[in-house]
Amino acid sequence: MQTVTYRFDATDIVDHWRVQRRGNRAILVVRIVMLVFGVGYLASMWNVGVFDMPMPELLLSVGIGGAIALALVLLLVHYVPPAQARRVILQQKSLRGDWTAAWDAQGIGFTSTNGQSRLAWGDFHKWRESSRSFLLFQSDVAYSAIPKRALTDIELVMLRDSLLGAVGPSR
Amino acid sequence: MASVSFQYLPEDFLDAWRLQMRHNRIVRFSRWMPLFLVAFSFLVSWAEIRDQGVLYGVLLNLPMMALAGLLLGLNVLNNKVLLPRRARRFLAQQKSLQGEATISWDSEGMSFAIANGHTRVAWVDYVRWLEGDKLLLLFQSDHLFNALPKRLFNDGQAAEIRDYLTAAVGKVGKTRK
């Protein structure tokens, strides 16, 4: 049996969210709708003649609008998720303590300050990995995570082989 | 220590997600967004509407109204079709929740036991709780909650849990600082 102990930080949590959302069709639909709305709004502005203004004013307006849009995107991508992750760690006691993962040929167990669970490999719906973490999904919604920094090179290969053998390719 | 055993139903998670979404500011905002956008669009074109009439204004804002309708339709589709399907799919995928579950509680906190594990959370470790018609939602963080279907409890048990939550976390809906 292989056993590793680790603790999560805010960067791990952001990474988990990013990996979980990978390929999520609902998020893709929301992005497309937002884009369509943006284009629709610009088209209606064009329609009412908002853009029929002298070139310096037009450039200034477009520049200010573009800067606001860029600032919003930067805020949503680079500031909000880490801030949310820090808040979640502050709120959720189990995320502030140590976690232990122990696995063998049959399955994997997790122990935290709140409790413990043991799952057969066949109980996992899918798995994914990033440069930081392994995510083991019991469903599209619920997952268990193991930071790669907690694993030696050999443990990393063994865990990946166990997942490949029992759950199938990462998806 | 009081305890109840039960089996989760897809409706439990559907109710839990709906209750969570009803209290989520971003979701609430997105539901009102179509109306905001149409109103804003009409306001921007107010001068043309005043000069040329309401029918002209409606025609002028037709693209934005169509897009608002699309967003509204997506909201309804999500609530009525996708979310129930997601709840059924979640329970079908999540093998650990398909068997019998036991919830126990005392003055210190709640315990949850399923076939392959158990967890215990002190009342003071919850940061927020919500109550709907069919369930109580106990939040360990903004992103993790425990759902307690009210069909499991008699009135006295539900009142007892409410009292523990109010004493440890605060009023329903409020986030503990």
Chai-1 contact restraints between the chains, C-beta under 6 A:
chainA,res_idxA,chainB,res_idxB,connection_type,confidence,min_distance_angstrom,max_distance_angstrom,comment,restraint_id
A,F37,B,L67,contact,1.0,0.0,6.0,A-B,restraint_1
A,G40,B,P63,contact,1.0,0.0,6.0,A-B,restraint_2
A,G40,B,M64,contact,1.0,0.0,6.0,A-B,restraint_3
A,G40,B,L67,contact,1.0,0.0,6.0,A-B,restraint_4
A,A43,B,P63,contact,1.0,0.0,6.0,A-B,restraint_5
A,S44,B,S41,contact,1.0,0.0,6.0,A-B,restraint_6
A,S44,B,P63,contact,1.0,0.0,6.0,A-B,restraint_7
A,S44,B,M64,contact,1.0,0.0,6.0,A-B,restraint_8
A,V48,B,S45,contact,1.0,0.0,6.0,A-B,restraint_9
A,V48,B,E48,contact,1.0,0.0,6.0,A-B,restraint_10
A,V88,B,S141,contact,1.0,0.0,6.0,A-B,restraint_11
A,V88,B,H143,contact,1.0,0.0,6.0,A-B,restraint_12
A,Q91,B,V127,contact,1.0,0.0,6.0,A-B,restraint_13
A,Q91,B,S141,contact,1.0,0.0,6.0,A-B,restraint_14
A,Q92,B,Q140,contact,1.0,0.0,6.0,A-B,restraint_15
A,Q92,B,S141,contact,1.0,0.0,6.0,A-B,restraint_16
A,K93,B,D125,contact,1.0,0.0,6.0,A-B,restraint_17
A,N114,B,T119,contact,1.0,0.0,6.0,A-B,restraint_18
A,N114,B,V121,contact,1.0,0.0,6.0,A-B,restraint_19
A,G115,B,H118,contact,1.0,0.0,6.0,A-B,restraint_20
A,G115,B,T119,contact,1.0,0.0,6.0,A-B,restraint_21
A,G115,B,R120,contact,1.0,0.0,6.0,A-B,restraint_22
A,Q116,B,G117,contact,1.0,0.0,6.0,A-B,restraint_23
A,S117,B,N116,contact,1.0,0.0,6.0,A-B,restraint_24
A,S117,B,G117,contact,1.0,0.0,6.0,A-B,restraint_25
A,R118,B,N116,contact,1.0,0.0,6.0,A-B,restraint_26
A,L119,B,N116,contact,1.0,0.0,6.0,A-B,restraint_27
A,D123,B,K95,contact,1.0,0.0,6.0,A-B,restraint_28
A,H125,B,Q93,contact,1.0,0.0,6.0,A-B,restraint_29
A,Q138,B,Q94,contact,1.0,0.0,6.0,A-B,restraint_30
A,S139,B,F90,contact,1.0,0.0,6.0,A-B,restraint_31
A,S139,B,Q93,contact,1.0,0.0,6.0,A-B,restraint_32
A,S139,B,Q94,contact,1.0,0.0,6.0,A-B,restraint_33
A,V141,B,F90,contact,1.0,0.0,6.0,A-B,restraint_34
